[in-house]
Amino acid sequence: MAGPGKKRAGQEKAASSSTDTQQSSRDTAQQGTAKPIAAYDGHGDSSALVPINYSNERDLKNISEFLGMAGWYAARGSTIPQGLPQRPPILNQYGREAFVSLNTYQVLQNPNGVAHQYDVSWSPGVQDKRALIKKLWASETTKKELGNGHWIYDGNKLAWSSSKLPRDEVRIIVDLDEEDDEKARKAGKTPRNRGPGPSRNKHTIFLRHTRKIDYTVIDAFLSGHINWTPECIDTINFFDHVLREQPSRNYTQIKKSFFQRGEKRADLGGGIEAFKGVFSSLRPTLINQGTKGLSLNVDVANGTFWRAQELGRSLMQAFDCTYPQLQQRFKEARSKDWRQSYFRRDLTRYRRVGVTAYHKKGEETQWTIDEICGMDPTEAKFPDPDDKSDVEPKKKRQISVQQYFKDKYKINLAPGLPVARMTKKIRGGPVYLPIEYLRIDPNQRYNAKLSDKQTSAMIKFAVTLPAERRQAVNFGVKLLDWPNDPYLKKYGIKVTDTPTRVKARVLPPPSLGFGPVSKPTPVPERDLVAGRWRFDGKRFIIANDRPLESWGICVISAPHTCSPEQVKAFAQNFIKIFEGHGGVIKPDTNNPARGKQPWIGLGHLSDGGELVAKAFNATGNTFNKRPNFMFFIVNDRNVEVYRRIKKSMDCRFGIASQVLQSRHVQNNQSQYISNVCMKVNAKLGGATSWARSTYMAKINPKAASTSTMIVGADVSHPAPGAGSDEKASFAAITVSRDQHFTRYWAEVQTNGCRIEMLTRHNINTHFGDMARRWCERVGGGLAPKRLLYIRDGVSEGQYAAVLENEVHDLKETFRRIGCKDIPKFTVVIAGKRHHIRFFPEKGDRNGNPIPGTLVETGCTHPFEFDFYLCPHVAIKGTARPIHYQVILNEAEFQSTELQALIFEHSFQYARSTTPVSLHPAVYYAHLAADRARAHVSDSPVSSGKKEQKAKQETSTGTPLKAQVEAPPLVDM
């Protein structure tokens, strides 16, 4: 976050210059200066202080994600640049005025009480063990030592108190075994026999007073008197934790979301369930024009959790089998390579799941699963507790889990089922427990990747109309109960329970034309305002420059698939409609009797990769010419089949293809075929429509004559819990290929593993090729005068890395390809992963905002150049606006020009008859990145060609200690 507009401050004190192409380090974590803070390291005497480097990347990631670009610099001890583009003094006045309620709530009174901040560190073996840390902090010993100071702990390294401890440095020794024994004695029970020797469950907490929270810095920042400083970061971080403290005690907390225990849940299948909670986040905000303050963003949170039930039942649900079938699968997996088996891979999702053991009568104990092992109770062994010999645990007599349970508890365990090893050890030996006597604890988040079926169920559960969502937000505000929050009262914070109401603008839609560019056919204005128009009876603005010829339709054999007569009828209707829209189909010159008809044949999944090859060869033999387009008709939405078809067509044969569902082919409806025609035309080099601005000439008369390139970029990462075959990230770059921005080139490549910043290799290679093409074909041998770079998927903490690395490399690419004049850059971050929602007073029939609704106050930054735009019609649920943040504006785009351009271009998406939510440059990048995942994914259906195992350079600005390589995609 930057303060009010001022000249850019000096470069980072210890950072390498970003303009040095040879010596500059691409690791931004190394460019900042470490900021040592004296604290305990958890060893030896508490009086011995050592410096802790708070540029630890995991800690900095949390700070940067929460506090934005300036937090990125400040947390690394670097000078904060003040050159971020500032909000224009006058808001957009085009279009019509509309009133919109937001799900933000203004903080009426900032804290006025005293707060002291402490650094927290732990003895060895505690750090990174969240459950243990939480238990130690909540222990009776800790409470007694700290006193009643309304303590707030962030769960990591910081704590705050309303009163200062007598000493600046405090050491607290907590013996959890002793506390458990004391609880047992008070309950009239016999303490557990833990054997001789010192307690193995004794830990130390170190606290060191660092500063007194200064509330005035936030007021000074919001009034424009100071810039965003590390002190501001500390203060607002404290504010945020005060607001979270009481809800975290009453509800299950997942980051910034809270889930009410016992709330109604939806079954997703596989032992997983979903239920709704409330999300809450504090941000500095431009309340309205001229008023700045703090506000809370409150929204609905949808979480996935493990179902609280017996572990064995959960396993049966996860594998969709009975108990005997589960035993058989376990047996088969062990008979082969257990470590590489799919059964064992699927069991890894149970790692770190909390369970309760109930094999002891009248006593239950809680554990955390480390691994579900490839051993049954007869094979899993541990040191016999009855062996009293004075030797190390490994040398003691071993006893099996089955024998121990039979001797100790008179329980005969079922054979052939795996046992679970726990994270905790007893007497230095492992703890194995049978799955049939374990129960999954409630309210545990499920972090693994959802299956397609679970994802579909989750979407249905999460999608709600605006009225229902608004009601859920109001319910969430009641759950947070700010007026009765003891911590808010103690620190003097007041939050209104009335949502923010702002003046928005509904931007005028462009004039949308079809047919030849010289004489476009306009779309009725009422359809454009409504955000939906019809394509029937209209022609492409640019017809396919590669005619459809030597093409085929392969019907993949399956029950209830299309008959040959239905496929022929579909093909005939497609030809008629495609040509009616202006599409070009060449007749078969070698066989005039065939005319424009395609080859039609049957394919079998049992043929694997040869399915596509046979269809391709049959089409080529029919036309005596290499095919240039193929249709495939499938019976369902099987992702694996789709990906393998695309991989073969893209990488093995290098031609475009279209996958159709059999039910649509059977229905043979004209509207569906028109939608298919738009896709086919775009894939063969055409464009659907052209959006012409109705007022851009008023905003910037020189816009039309200024050569402009639009570049979109997105990096797609694998879903949480994805397999090793899906570990790569994919970087997709798109570049506009004409002066009207109706068509784009796209290139995609692997980008390491979970690396967000585009690698230098990808920018040089892939953007370089497209930039050279643009200069030759569009720019007349010259580089563009200005370049609009729209970047998707970047969090606030990574804005600095985009400027320091990606923009630097993009500019270097123009120099490398021989451009004398480097274009002036405007960099815009398009963000959709946020919780801001619009609730208009006059919306569409579902209550969503009218397409073109623009909001610049109530949820935006106090000073920076950002806005929220909702250009689309939500098909389902509540529309999510896109947040656009300008982080560089060398090209000097006016806010009204940029807002109009983004909104109007959303009407030019080649595959839709509605405006899309994201700018098409980014949307196409999404499609390219998603397609690339098919090029490396393994599947039961072979594509006929294996991936190349090659290394790829991943030099990047992402702050990682070591880069993770991913093999490049198969060449197309």
N, C-alpha and C positions, 0 to 999 in steps of 0.2 A: 504494500500500500504506500502510495506516495502522498505527500502533503500538497498544499496549494502550489500552483504553477510557478516554478522558478527555473533559472538556467541550470543545466545539468551540472552536477557537482563533479569533482575530479574522479578519475578512475579508481578502482579498488587499490588500496594501499599496497597490498602484496600480491596482487593478481598479475598474471601475464597479460600482455596487451592482446585483445581479441583480433587486432588487425595483423598480427604477425602470423603468417600462414605456416611458417616452418617450426617456430619455437613454441607457439601457444599450446598449452596443454588443453586437451579436450575434456579433461576430468575437472568439472567445475568445483568439485569438493576440494581439490588441491589448490584451487586458485585463491580461496579465501584465507584469511589469517586466523589461526587457531586462537580461541579466546580462553585461556586457562582460568579456571575458577578453583580455588582451594577447597578441597572437600576430603572426606575420608575415603580410603579405598577398601575399607572393611578388614584390613589386616592389622594385627598387633595393637600397639598402644594408640588410643584415640587421639592422643595429643600430636601424633605424627601426621602431619597434613601433606598430601601430595596433590599436584594439579590434575584435575579432570578435564579432558578436552571435550568441550560441549559441541564440537563440530562432528561428533559421532553421527554418522549418516542416518541411522534409524531415528535418533532424537530430532535431528534437523528436518527429516521428512515430515514428522508430525507438526513441527513448528511451521514449516513452509506451507504445508497443505492448509493449515488453519489461517495463517496470517498473510499469505500471498507473496508477491514478488519482493516487496521490501523486507518481509520476514526472511526471505532467502538470503538477502545480503546481510541483514543485521545479525542473524543467527550465526553467521560465519565471521563476524567481527569485521565486516567490510563496510566501506562507505556506501550509503544508500543513494543510488542515482535519483535525481529529481527530474529526469527528463521524460517521464511517462506522459503521454499526451493527456492534456487536461480537458475536462468537460467544457464544451462551448458555452458561453454565457447565456445564449438564447436557445431555448428548447425548440424542437420541431413544431412548426405552425401549419404545416400542410395537412390536407385531409380534414376530417371533422373531429370535434371533441367528443370524448366518451368517458364516462366515469367507471372506474374499475376498483373493486376491493381486492386487496392482496392478503396472503396469509403471513403477513408480518405484523409485529406488535411493538410499539415504541416503548423504550425504556424512559419512564417519566422522571426518575430520580436516580442519579448515579450514587455509588457508595459514599457514605460519610463517616463510617466507623474506621477504626484502626485495624490494619492487617499486617502481619509480619510473615515474611517468606523464608522458608528453610530448604536447604538442600538435604536430600535423603539418600543414604547409601546403605549397603547391607554387607553382612559377612559373607565369605565365600560359599558358593553352593546355593545361594538364595536368588541372585540376580537372574532374571528371565523366567523364573518360576512364578507366574502370576497368581496361581491359587495359593501358594505358600505365602507370598507377599501379602495378599489380602488377609489371610488368616493371622499372620503376625501383627499386622496393623490393627486388626480388630480384637487382639488378645487383651485379657484383663490386665496383664502387666503393662502393656503399652498405654492403655487408657489411664491407669493409675499414675504412671510417670508423667504423662502429658497434661493431665488435669482437664478441667472443663473450659477449653478455649475455643469451642466451635471449630475444631480442627477440620481441615479439608485436605485430602490427599489425592494427587492425580494418578495414583497407581504406578508411578514410575520413579521420578527423581525430585519432585517438588511437593511441598506441603505448606499450608498457610494456617495461621492461628490469629484469633482476635486479641490474644494476649501474648506477651513475650515471656519465654521461659527464663528462669533465674540465671542460667548459664547460656552463653552463645553456642557452646558445643556440648552435646548430650549423647551419651551412649546408653542404650537400653538392651538388656539381655533378657531374652524370652525363652523359657523352657516349655515348649508345647506339651511334652509328655507330663511334666509336673502339673500343668494346668488341667490336662485331661484327667489325671489322677485325682486332683482336688474336686473336679466336677463329679467324678464317680463317688467320692466319699460323701459329698453333700447330698447326692441322690440315694445314699444308703447302699451303694454297690461296692464290690471289692475292686480296688485298682488293678490294672493289668500287670502281670508279671513280665517285666522287660529284661530280666536277666542281670548279671553283674556288669560292672563297668560304667563309665560315664554316659550321660544321656546323649543319644545321637540326634536328638531333635531340639538342640539348643542353638539359638541364632542371635545375632546382634544387629540392632538398628542404630545407625549413626545419623544425627541431625546437626546441622550447622546453620546458624542464623546468617542470612546473606543481606537482607535489605528490608526496609519498610515500604509497603506499597504506596506509591504516590498517585492518588486519583486525579490530581489536577492536570496530568500530562494528556489525558484523553480530551478534556475540555479544551486544552491549549491546541491540540491537534485539530479538533473539529472546528475551532474558531479560526484556524489558519495561522496561528502564531508560531507553531513549530512543525517540523516535518515528522514523519513516522520514524521513531527511534526504538532502540531495544527496550527502553523504559515503557514505551507504549505497548510493546509486545508483552512484557511482563504483566502489565496492569490489565489488559484486556483478556489475557490468558487466565488471570485470577478471576475476573468477572465471570467468564464462561464456566469455570469450575464451581463457583458459588451457585450459579443457576442450575448446575447439574447435581449438586450434592444431595439434596433431599429426594429428588426423584430416583436417584441411584439406590437409595436406601429402601424405597417402597416398591420399585419395579425392577425387572431384569433389564440391565443396561447393555446395549451393544453399541459401542462408540457413542454417537450423539443421539441414539434412539433409545426409547424406553418402552418395554412391553409389559402390560399388566398381567400378573400371574392369574391363571384361571380364565383368561379371556377366551371367547369362542374361537375355535381353530378350524382350519380346513385341511382335510386329509389329501396329501399330494401323492400318496402311494409310496411303496418301498420303505415304510417306517418313518416317513418324513411328513411333517405338517407345517402349515403356515398360519400365522395370525398377525393381526394388525397392532401397531403401536403408535407412538408419537415421536416425531423427530423435532429437535430444537437446537438452534444454532444462533449465536450472537454475532452481529456484524455492525461496523460503523456504516452509516447509511445517509444518503441525501433524502431526508424526510419529505421535503417539498422544495421548490425553488427558493433558496435563501435560508432554509433551515436544515441543519445537519445534526445528527444524534446517533444514538445506538438503538438498534431494533433487534427483535428476536424473530427468526423465521421458524414457524411451526407448521409441520405438515404430517401427513399420514406416513407411517413407516410400515413396510411389509417385510416380515422376517421369516426365514425357514428354520425350523427347529426339529431336533430329534423327538420322536414320540416317546413319552415316558411309559415304558413297558418292559417286559422281560427281554433280555438280550437275545435269547434263542428265537423268540417270536419276531423280533426285529430282523434277525438274519433271514428267517423264512420269508418275510415280506420283501426284503432287499433282493433276494434271489428268486422270488416268486415260486416257492416250492414248499413241499411238506417236510416234516422232520426226517423221514427216511430218505427223501430226495436230497436233503441237505447233507446227510451222512454220506450218500453216494458221491455227491460232488466233491466233498472233502477227500474221500478216498481216491477219486480219480486225479485230483490235483496233486496229491502226495505221491501218486504212483509215477508221475512224470517229474518235471523240474518245478518244485514248489515255489522257488523264488521268482520264476518267470511266469507262473500261471496266472490266468485272468482271475481265478478265484481268490488267490492271495492278494492280487492288485486291488480287487474290489473290497477286500477286508481292511485295507489300509485307511479307508475313510473313518473307521471306528477308533483310530488312534487319537488319544487325548480326550476321549469321551468319558465323562464321569459316570460311575455306576455304584450301586449299593449291593453289597453281598448280604444275603439273608439266610445263609445255611445254619447260622447259630440261633438256637431257640431263644426268643426274647431279646436278641441283640442284633443290630444291623451296623455294618461298618461301610464307610465310603472309600472308594478307590478311584484311580484314574487309569484307564487302559493305555498301556504302552504299545502292545501288539497282540493281535489274535494269532496264535502260533500254529505252526504246522505239526503239532503234536496233540495226541489225545490224552486223557487222564492217566492212562497206563504208562505213557512214555515221558511225560513231563515230571521231572524229579527236582528235589531241593534238599538242602541239609536237614536231616531228621532233628526236630527240636528236642527229642528225648536223648539225643547223643550229647552227653555232658563232657566229652573229652575236650581237653584244652588245646585244640588245634584250629587252624584257620578253617572257615566254612567249607572251602572247596574239598578239604580232606576228610570232612566228617561223613558219616554214613548217610547215604542218599535214600530217600523214600519217595515213592510215586504219589501223585495227587490222589489217585483212586484209592491206594492203600491207606493214606493218611485220613481221607474222609471216612473210610470204612472203620478204621480204628478209633478215630477221635469223635466222630459225630454219628456213627452207625448209619451212614448214607452210602448206598450203592450207586455209583455214577454210571450213566449210560456210556457205553464205549462208542468210539467212532465219531465223536464230536470234538472240535478243537477246544483248547483251553486258552485263557487270556492271561498274558503276563502284565503285571501292574508296574506303574512307574516307581512306586516306593519299594524299597528293599527292607527286609527284616533280618537282623543279625548278619548283615552283609550278603545275604543270599536273595535270589529272586523270589517273587511271590506269584504263584500260579493259582488261578481260580477257575472252576468249571463254568462254562457259559450258562448252564441250566440253572444256576443259583445266583445269577446276576440280573439286576434290574437297572435300566437306564434312568438316570436322574432327570427330573423335569427341567424345563427352561434352559436347554443347552442349544446353542446355535449350530446349525448344520452348515458347514463351510464348503463342502465338496460340490462338484459340478452336478447340476440337476440333469436327469434324463430328458429326452424329448417329451415324453408323456408328462413328467413332473413339471417341465417348463410350461407346457400348454395349460395344465391345471393352475399353475401359479399365476399365469397371465389372466386367466378368467377370474381368479380370486382378487387380484390387485386392481383390475380395471373397474373404475366407478365413475358415474356421471358427476358433473360439477356440484349439483345440489347435495348428493350423497357425500362427496368428498369434503365439501364445506362443513357439513354436519359433523363429519368425523374429526375435522380440524378443531371445531368448537368443543367437541368432547375431549380432545387431547389437551386443550387449554384448561379445561376443568380438572383433568387428571394432574396437570402440573401444579395447579392450585397456588399460584404466586402470592395471593394476599395472605395465605396462612403458612407460607414457607418460613420456618424458623431461621434459616440461614440468610434469606433475603431481609428479614426483619432485623437480624443482628447487624448486618452490614449496611442497612439503610437503602436497599435497592427496591424501586417500585416499577412495575410493568403494567401497562394498560391491558385490559382484556378485550378492547375494541380493535378490530382489525383495521389496518391502514387503508384509507380510501384516497385514490389519486385521480388526477386528470390525465387521461391517456389520449392518444390520437389514433384514429383509424385512417391509415394512409390510402390514397386513391390507387386503385389497381391500374396496371398498364393496359395499353391497347394490345390485345393478343391477336396475331394474324396467322392464317394458314394459307397454303397455296404459294405461288411464286412470290419471291421477295418484292418484285416490282409491283405486283397487284395482289397484296394479301387480302384474304377474306376475314373480316373482323368477327369476333365473338361478341354476342350481346352483353352489354355492360352489366345487366342484372345477374348474368351467370358468373361474371368475373368477381362481382361484389360478394356473391354467395360462395365463391371458391370452388365451383364445380361446373364443368361445361361438357358438351357432347362432341364427339369426334366424327360421328357418322355424317357423310355428305361433305367432308372437308378433305383437303389434300395436304400432303407434307410440304413444309416450307422449303425443305431440301430433300429431294428423292435420293434413294440409295445410289451412290456413285459406283458401287460394285453390283452389277445386275445379278439377280437370283437366277442361277443356271446350274445345271448338273446338281440337282438337289434331291434329297430322299427323305422318306418317312419310315422310321423303324418302330414297329409296335413290339414292345417287350411283352413276351408271353406271360399271362397270368390269368387266374379265374376272373370271369366277368369283364375281360378287357374288350376293346373295340373289335367289331367285325370288319372284314375287308370292305364291305359296302359302306360302313360308317366312315372309315378312313378316306375312301375315295370321295364321298360327299363332302367331308371336311376340306379335303385338298381343293376340290372344285370351288367351294365357297371362299376359301382363303385366296385363291388366285383372283377371283372376281373382286373381292373387297380390297386386297392389296393394290391391285391395279387401279381400283376406284379412288384410292387415297393418293395415287401418283407413283406408287412403287413400280420398279422396273423388273420384269421377268423376261428372260430371253428364251425363245423356243429352241427345241433340240434341232439343230441344223443337220445332224447326221441322220435323224429319223423324223421327218416332217409329220408323220402320222401321230407321233407321240405329242407333238406340240409343246405345251408348257407344263405337262403333267409330270409329277415327280416319280421316282422309284418308290414303291411301297413294298415292304417285306416284314418278316417276323424275326425277332431276336429272342435268345434264351439266356437267362441269367447264369445258367449252368456253364455257359461258354466263357464266363469270366471276361477278361480283356478282349478276347476274340469276338465278343458280341459286337462291339463297336467296329472292329476291323472288318468283320464280315459285311456289316451294313455299309461301311465306307467303300469297300471294294465292289460290292454289288451295284452301288450307285454309280461309281466310276465306270464299271463295265457296261452299264446300261446306256450311259451317255457318251461312252468312249472319250471321257474327259475327266480330269481330276475334279471331284466334288468341291463346291464352295459353300455349301450350307446343308445342315442335317437337322431333322426333327426327330425327337424320341418321345414316344408315348408310354407313360408309366401308369401303373394302376393306383399308386398311393404316393404320399410325400416321404418316401424313404430317402433320408439324407445321404446315406452311404452310396446308394445307387446313383443319385444325382451327382455326387462329387466324383465318382469314378467315370461317369460319362463325360463330365466336363474336363477331367484330367486327361483322358484319352484324346478328346477332340482338340483341346488347347495345346497339349504338349506333344502328343504323338503324331497328330495329323495337321494341326495348325489351322483349323477352320472354325468358323462360328457355328453355334448350335443352339437349339431351343428345345427345352423339355416341356411337355404338355401332360396334363392329367387326363386319363381316359374319359372320365365323366364329362369333362368340358368338350372333348372331341365328339362324344356321343350326342351331347345337347346341340352342338353346332350353332351356337347363337352368334349373331352378327356383332353384338357389342363386345363379346369376349374375343372374337377374331380380330376386331379393330385394335384391341389392346395388344394382341400378339403381333399385329402388323407394325405397331409403333416400335416394339422391341426389335423385330427383324430389320426394319428400316434403319434403326440406329446402329445395329451391329454390322450393317453393310455400308456404313458411312453417311447415312442421312440424318436429318433433324426433323422434329415434329412441328414446332411452332417458333414464333419470334415475338418476344414481348417488347413493345416499343413504349418508352416512357411518355407520359402525358404532360410532365412538367420538369423533366431533367434539364431542358434548355433554359428554363428560368433559374434553376439553381446554379448551374455551371454551363454557360454557353459554349465553353471550349471542350466540354467532355467528349462530344462526338468526334472531334478532330484530334484529340490527344490519344496517341497509340497506347493501349493498355493491355497488359497481360494479366490474367487471373490464374493463380496457382492454388490448388487445394491439396491438403496433405492430411493423412490420418495414419496412425500406427495402431494396428489391431493386435490385442494380446489374447492368449488362450484363457478360457474360463477357469475359475478356481477349481482345483481338483482334476484338471485335464490330464490325460495320460502323457507319457513321455513322447509319443508320436505327435502330440499337438503342442509341444512346448515352445515352438518358435513364435516370435512376434513378426508381423508383416507391415512393412512401410509401403504405403501407396501414395503416389504423387500424380496429380492431374494438371494439365495445362490447356487453357482455352486455345482453340485452333482456328477461330475466325473472329472478325471484328465485331460480330453481334453476340458472341459468347454462347452460341447455340450448340456447339460441338466441342468435345474435349478429347485430348489424348490421355492415356493413363499407362503408367508403368508401376510394377510392384515387385518387391524382393523381400527376402527374410531380413530381419533387423535385429539379429541377436535373440536372446531369450529375455522377454519382459523388459526390453530397453525402449524407453519412450522417445528419446531424441533420435531424429533421423541420423543415421551414420553418415560420415563424410563420403564413404564409398558410394552409398546409395544416391546421395545428392549429386556427386560428380558424374556418376555413370548414367543414372536414369533421368534426372532432371536435365543434365547436360545435353543429352540426345534430343529431348523435347524442346529445350530452349534454342538449340541450333536450328531445328526444324521451323520453329516459330519465326525466327529471324529471316529465314530463307523464304517462307511461304506467306507469312502474314505481314512481317515488318519491312519487306522490301530490302532485305540485307542489313537492316538496322535493329538494334535492341529496342524494346518498348521504352517510352518516356516514363511510364510509371507501372509499378507491379503491385497488385493486390494479392497478398499472401494470406489465405484463410486456413488456419490450422485448427484441427479438431482434436479432442481428447487430451488436452493439456490442462493440468491443474494449476491453480494460482501460484503454487510454489515453484513451478517449472517455467514461468514466463521468462525469467531472466536467462535460463538456459536456451530458450528458443532464440532470443536476441543475440546472446553471446556466441552461439554455435550454429544453429540452422541458418539464420539470416546471413551471418558472416560467410558460410559456405555457399549459399545461393549467390551472393554477390561475387565471390571468387570464381564461381562457375562461368559467369558472364565474362570475366576477365580471361579465363582460360580458353574460351571459345573465340576470343579475338574481338570482343565488342569494345569499341573506344569509349562509349558513354554507358555508364552503369545506370539502370533504371532507378528511380526513386521508389523506395519501398513503403507500403502501408501494410502493417501486420495486424491481423484481426484474429483473435481466439474465439472460436465458436464452441460454446459449452452447453451441453444438454444434461449433464449430471448435476443437477441442482434441484432444489425443492420449492422454488418460487412458482406460484400458480395464480392465474388471473380468474377473478369471478366478476364478470361484467354485469352492470345493471340491465343492459339491453344486449343480449348475446344472440346466438343462433338458436335453433329449435331445441338443442340439447343443453343450452345454457353456457356453451363455450364462447370465447371471444370471436368476433367477426375477423376473418382473415385480414391481416395488415394492422392489427392492434399493436401499438408501440407504447412502451412504458419507460420513462426516463427518470422517474422519482419513486420514492417509497421503498425501493429494494436495491437501488444502485449505489455505487461508491460515492462518498462525499465529494471527491475532487476529480477522479479519473474519468476517462472517456469510455463509458460503457452504456449499454441499453439492453432491454429485453424486447424481442419481437416475436409475435405469433403470426406467421404468414399463412398457416394452413388450416384446413378443416380436420378436426379429430374424428376419425372413423369410429373409434371406440373410446369411452372413458373421458377423462379430463385432458384437454389440450395442454401440452407442456411447451412453453415459449422457449426460444433459444436465447441464451445470454451471449452477447457479442462484446468483447473487450478489446479496445484498440491499444496496443502496446508500443506501436511505432507508427508515425505518420509523416514520413519524409515527403510523400506525394501530396500532402496537404489536402486530403479529402475533407470536404465539409461534412458535418454530421448528417445534415439532411440529404446530401448526395449519396453518402455511404448507405444510409438507411433505405433510401429509395432503390438504390442499385440492388441491395440484397433482397429486398421484398420483390422487386420486379423480376429478377432472375429466377426466383422460385417458381415462376409460371412457365419457365422454359425447360423444365425437366422432361427429357425425351420420352419417358415411359409412362406418363401420367396425364390425366385430364383434370387434375387438381393441382394447386400450388403445393410444393413440398415444404417440410418444416425447416430443413437445412439448405444452405446455398448448394446448388447442383454440383459445384466443383468439389465440395466435401462429400456430397452424397455419392458421386461417382467413385471417389476414393474409397468410401466404405464398400461399395460393390466390388471394386478391384481387390481390396484386402481380403474380403470374404471369399472371393473366387480363388485367391492364392492358397487358402487353407486346403482346398481340394487337391492342390498340386503336390502336397506332401503327406496327406493323411493316408494311413494304412486302412485297409478295408477287406472284409471277406470277399468282396467282388474285385478281382484283380483288374488293374488298368492296362496290364500288358507291358508296363515299363517301370522299372525301379528307379528310385531317386538316386541322384549322385551324392556321394558322401564327400563333400569338399568343404574346406574351411572358408570362412568369409570374414574379412576384416570388419571389426565392429567399433572402430574409433568413434566415440560419441561424447556428448556433453553430459550424459547421465551420470549422477554421482554414485558410481559403484566402485568398490575396491578392486574388483576384477571383472572384466567383461566376459560375458557368456556367449560363446559362438553357436551359430545355427547353420546347418548346411544350406546353400543357396537353392532356389527353386529349379525345377527341371526346365531347361530351355524350351521356349515355344517355337 
